[in-house]
Amino acid sequence: MPYEAVLSLERRVTHEGFVSVAGNLYSVPDTTRRRALEVHVLADQIRIYEAGELVACHLPLEGRGLTQVDPAHRRPRSPPPEPRDPAEPVVVRRAGDQVARRRPLAIYDAVARQLAGAGVPRTDRGDAA
């Protein structure tokens, strides 16, 4: 009875979402969480497992330095931002500038009044120096 010869390997996932087998790169789903995956190399398939579950299956590539990407492994990209209206003003902020949310404007008004009153000496009392 025929049997399938399987070469079992452990491979690390690259930052781009690929595993390397025999000098070629094969994609894994973006949802893959582990950095080290089990790879089974058969004569007609490359099977990639995460925690014992099959996450990717590829046909072996002939040669070296080739890449195979399954489009289902990649999340759809978000659409590009809409072009900005040239009439709309551009607001440039410094890193770290942030206003607390859900705070009444009266608080900022009170802080501004206190700062304005604390830093300026009052000379309207008619005191002579």
C-alpha positions in Angstrom: 0.0 0.0 0.0 1.5 3.4 -0.9 2.2 6.0 1.8 3.0 9.7 1.8 6.6 10.6 2.8 6.4 13.7 5.0 9.3 15.9 6.0 8.3 17.7 9.2 10.0 21.0 9.9 9.6 23.9 12.3 9.8 27.3 10.6 9.6 30.9 11.9 7.2 33.3 10.4 8.8 36.4 8.9 7.6 39.9 9.7 6.0 40.0 6.2 4.0 36.8 7.0 5.9 34.1 5.2 7.7 30.8 6.0 10.8 29.7 4.2 10.9 26.1 2.8 13.7 25.0 0.5 14.8 28.5 -0.3 11.2 29.7 -1.3 8.7 31.7 0.7 5.1 30.6 1.3 2.4 32.9 2.8 0.6 32.3 6.0 -2.7 34.0 7.1 -2.4 37.5 8.7 -4.3 36.0 11.6 -1.5 33.6 12.5 -0.5 34.3 16.0 2.5 32.1 16.7 6.0 32.9 15.4 7.1 29.2 15.0 4.9 26.9 12.9 5.1 23.3 11.9 5.6 22.7 8.2 4.9 19.3 6.4 6.7 19.0 3.1 5.1 16.4 0.8 5.9 15.6 -2.8 3.0 17.6 -4.0 2.1 20.0 -1.2 3.5 22.3 1.5 1.2 22.2 4.6 1.6 24.7 7.4 0.1 24.1 10.8 -0.4 26.3 13.8 -1.0 24.4 17.1 -1.9 21.3 15.1 -4.4 23.1 12.9 -3.9 23.4 9.2 -3.6 27.2 8.3 -2.1 27.1 4.8 -1.5 24.7 2.0 0.6 25.5 -1.1 1.9 23.7 -4.2 5.7 23.4 -4.0 7.6 26.0 -6.1 10.3 24.8 -8.6 13.6 26.6 -8.1 14.8 28.9 -5.3 14.1 32.5 -4.3 10.5 32.4 -5.3 7.5 33.6 -3.4 3.9 32.2 -3.3 1.1 34.3 -1.8 -2.4 33.1 -1.3 -4.6 36.3 -1.5 -6.9 34.8 1.1 -4.1 35.1 3.6 -4.0 38.9 3.4 -6.4 41.3 5.0 -8.0 43.7 2.5 -6.2 47.1 2.6 -8.1 50.1 3.8 -9.0 52.6 1.1 -6.7 55.5 0.7 -7.7 58.7 2.5 -9.8 61.1 0.6 -8.1 64.1 -0.9 -8.1 67.1 1.4 -10.0 70.2 0.4 -7.5 73.0 -0.3 -9.8 75.6 1.2 -9.9 73.7 4.5 -7.3 75.0 7.0 -4.4 72.7 8.0 -4.0 72.2 11.7 -0.4 71.4 12.8 0.0 70.1 16.3 3.1 69.3 18.4 3.6 65.7 19.5 1.9 65.3 22.9 -0.6 68.2 22.5 -3.9 66.7 23.6 -7.0 68.1 25.2 -8.9 66.0 27.7 -12.3 65.0 26.4 -15.6 65.3 28.2 -14.4 68.2 30.3 -16.6 71.3 30.3 -15.1 74.4 28.8 -15.8 76.3 32.0 -12.9 74.5 33.6 -10.5 75.9 31.0 -12.0 79.3 31.4 -11.5 79.2 35.2 -7.9 78.0 34.7 -7.2 80.8 32.2 -8.7 83.4 34.6 -6.6 82.1 37.5 -3.4 82.1 35.5 -4.1 85.6 34.2 -4.8 86.9 37.7 -1.8 85.2 39.4 0.9 86.3 37.0 0.0 90.0 36.7 0.5 92.3 39.8 -2.4 94.6 40.4 -1.6 98.3 40.6 -5.1 99.7 40.3 -5.6 100.1 44.1 -3.9 103.5 44.1 -1.0 102.3 46.3 2.1 104.4 46.0 5.4 102.7 45.8 
